Amino acid sequence: MTYSLELLRARRTVRVFEKREVPLDLLLRALEAATWAPSAHNSQPWRFIVIGKGETRKRLIEAMSRRFLEDLLKDGVPKDEAELIVSNSTERFMKAPLLVLFCLAKSDLETYPDEKRSKAEWIMGIQSVASAIENFLLALHALGLAGCWRCAPLFCQEEVKGVLELPEDYEPQAIIEVGYPAEKPEMPSRKPLSEVLRLIDV
């Protein structure tokens, strides 16, 4: 059997999308592919929330943007510069045809009596959700769509949970902007394998 790694090499992060709508059946196919990802203990702790272009998205992005601006100002970023950064981020979130929020469902994780193993289990859950995101991005590419992985929800989890009325055990991890690509980015530079590889007893 012949295998091709071209799908992995050709996928790109896309930040500019065409205005046309994304068919729901294609999105669902990509999300099903996300569920094929490996997960610790086969816990499958991922949850997906699809957000269209409606009032809920507007309220969500407004809440996230307020928190983003507060954080930038606390970091000492000048007000005019901070407002421009937030405005650019807000515009991208609002223009994307669809948003998909990926969450970690902590109730799916194993429980331990000690902090060390509990933390390890939580990290394994995050790794599992990240695996699902990667599957999703590759599936989007295979279906002629594209996505951009944005981790903004990590910095404003309570705001995201509040607007979307998420269950208490849901931990927002990332929002993926989804649409038909309107740009063809070049591949960013990659560290050579020799720089990141160590072989032991091989």
C-alpha positions in Angstrom: 0.0 0.0 0.0 1.2 3.5 -0.9 1.0 6.2 1.7 1.2 9.9 1.1 2.2 12.6 3.6 1.4 15.4 1.2 -1.8 16.3 3.1 0.2 17.1 6.2 2.8 19.0 4.3 0.3 21.0 2.3 -1.9 22.1 5.1 -1.7 25.8 6.0 -3.0 28.2 8.6 -5.4 30.5 6.8 -6.4 33.9 8.2 -8.4 35.2 5.2 -11.5 33.4 4.0 -14.0 33.7 1.2 -17.4 35.1 2.0 -19.3 32.0 1.0 -20.9 29.8 3.6 -19.5 26.5 4.7 -21.9 23.6 4.1 -22.9 22.0 7.4 -22.3 18.5 6.1 -18.7 19.3 5.3 -18.2 20.8 8.8 -19.7 17.7 10.4 -17.4 15.4 8.4 -14.4 17.3 9.6 -15.7 17.2 13.2 -16.3 13.4 12.9 -12.7 13.1 11.8 -11.7 15.0 15.0 -13.4 12.3 17.0 -11.0 9.7 15.5 -8.0 11.3 17.3 -6.2 9.3 20.0 -7.0 10.2 23.6 -5.7 9.2 27.0 -7.5 6.1 28.3 -9.8 6.5 25.3 -11.5 9.2 27.4 -12.4 11.3 24.3 -12.7 14.4 26.6 -13.3 16.8 23.7 -16.5 18.9 23.2 -17.2 21.0 20.1 -19.4 24.1 20.0 -20.1 25.5 16.5 -20.8 29.2 16.4 -22.4 30.9 13.3 -22.7 34.5 12.4 -25.4 35.6 14.9 -25.9 37.6 18.0 -24.2 35.0 20.2 -21.0 35.3 18.3 -21.1 39.1 18.7 -21.6 38.9 22.4 -18.9 36.3 22.7 -16.3 38.3 20.8 -17.2 41.5 22.7 -16.7 39.7 26.0 -13.4 38.2 24.9 -12.2 41.5 23.4 -12.9 43.4 26.7 -10.8 41.0 28.6 -8.1 41.1 26.0 -8.0 44.9 26.2 -7.8 44.8 30.0 -4.9 42.4 29.9 -3.0 44.5 27.3 -3.4 47.6 29.3 -2.2 45.8 32.5 0.8 44.7 30.5 1.6 48.4 29.9 0.7 48.5 26.2 -0.3 52.1 25.2 -4.0 52.5 24.9 -4.1 53.4 21.2 -1.9 50.4 20.4 -3.9 48.1 22.6 -7.2 49.1 21.0 -5.8 48.6 17.5 -4.5 45.1 18.4 -7.9 44.2 19.9 -9.8 45.7 16.9 -7.8 43.6 14.4 -8.4 40.4 16.5 -12.1 41.1 16.8 -12.4 41.8 13.1 -10.9 38.4 12.2 -13.2 36.5 14.6 -16.3 38.3 13.2 -15.4 37.8 9.6 -14.8 34.0 9.7 -17.7 32.1 8.2 -17.8 29.7 11.2 -16.1 29.4 14.5 -15.6 26.1 16.3 -14.8 26.2 20.0 -13.0 23.1 21.3 -13.4 22.4 25.0 -12.0 19.9 27.5 -14.7 18.1 29.4 -13.0 17.5 32.8 -15.7 15.1 33.9 -14.3 12.6 31.4 -10.9 12.5 33.1 -9.8 10.0 35.7 -9.7 11.2 39.3 -6.8 10.7 41.7 -6.4 11.6 45.4 -3.1 13.4 44.9 -2.3 16.7 43.1 0.6 15.3 41.0 -1.4 12.6 39.2 -4.4 14.9 38.9 -2.3 17.5 37.1 -0.9 14.8 34.8 -4.4 13.6 34.0 -5.5 17.2 33.2 -2.5 17.6 30.9 -3.3 14.4 29.1 -6.9 15.7 28.6 -5.5 18.9 27.0 -3.2 16.8 24.8 -6.2 14.7 23.7 -8.2 17.8 22.7 -5.2 19.1 20.8 -5.0 15.8 18.9 -8.7 16.3 18.0 -7.9 19.8 16.8 -5.1 18.6 14.6 -7.4 15.9 13.0 -10.0 18.6 12.4 -7.5 20.9 10.7 -6.3 18.2 8.4 -9.8 17.1 7.6 -10.7 20.7 6.7 -7.8 20.8 4.3 -8.7 17.5 2.8 -12.3 18.8 2.2 -11.1 22.0 0.5 -11.6 24.2 3.6 -9.1 25.8 5.9 -8.8 26.8 9.5 -6.9 29.0 11.9 -6.1 27.7 15.4 -6.5 30.5 18.0 -5.9 30.0 21.7 -7.6 33.2 22.9 -10.2 31.3 25.0 -7.4 30.2 27.3 -7.1 33.7 28.5 -10.8 34.4 29.1 -12.3 31.0 29.9 -14.9 32.4 32.3 -16.1 35.0 29.8 -16.5 32.3 27.2 -18.3 29.9 29.5 -20.6 32.7 30.7 -21.7 33.9 27.2 -22.2 30.3 25.9 -23.6 29.0 29.1 -21.3 26.0 29.1 -21.4 23.3 31.7 -19.1 23.9 34.7 -16.7 21.1 33.7 -16.1 22.4 30.2 -12.7 24.1 29.9 -12.4 26.2 26.7 -9.2 25.5 24.9 -9.2 27.0 21.4 -11.4 28.6 18.7 -10.9 27.4 15.1 -11.9 29.9 12.4 -13.3 27.9 9.5 -14.0 28.8 5.9 -12.9 28.5 2.3 -9.4 29.8 1.9 -8.9 33.2 0.2 -5.2 33.1 0.4 -2.4 30.6 -0.2 0.3 31.2 2.5 3.8 29.9 1.9 5.0 27.2 4.3 6.6 28.9 7.3 10.2 27.9 8.1 10.6 24.6 9.9 13.5 23.5 12.1 15.4 20.6 10.4 14.7 17.2 11.9 18.3 16.9 13.0 17.8 19.9 15.3 14.9 18.4 17.2 15.7 14.7 17.1 17.7 12.6 19.5 18.2 8.9 18.9 18.9 6.5 21.7 20.0 2.9 21.3 18.6 2.9 17.7 
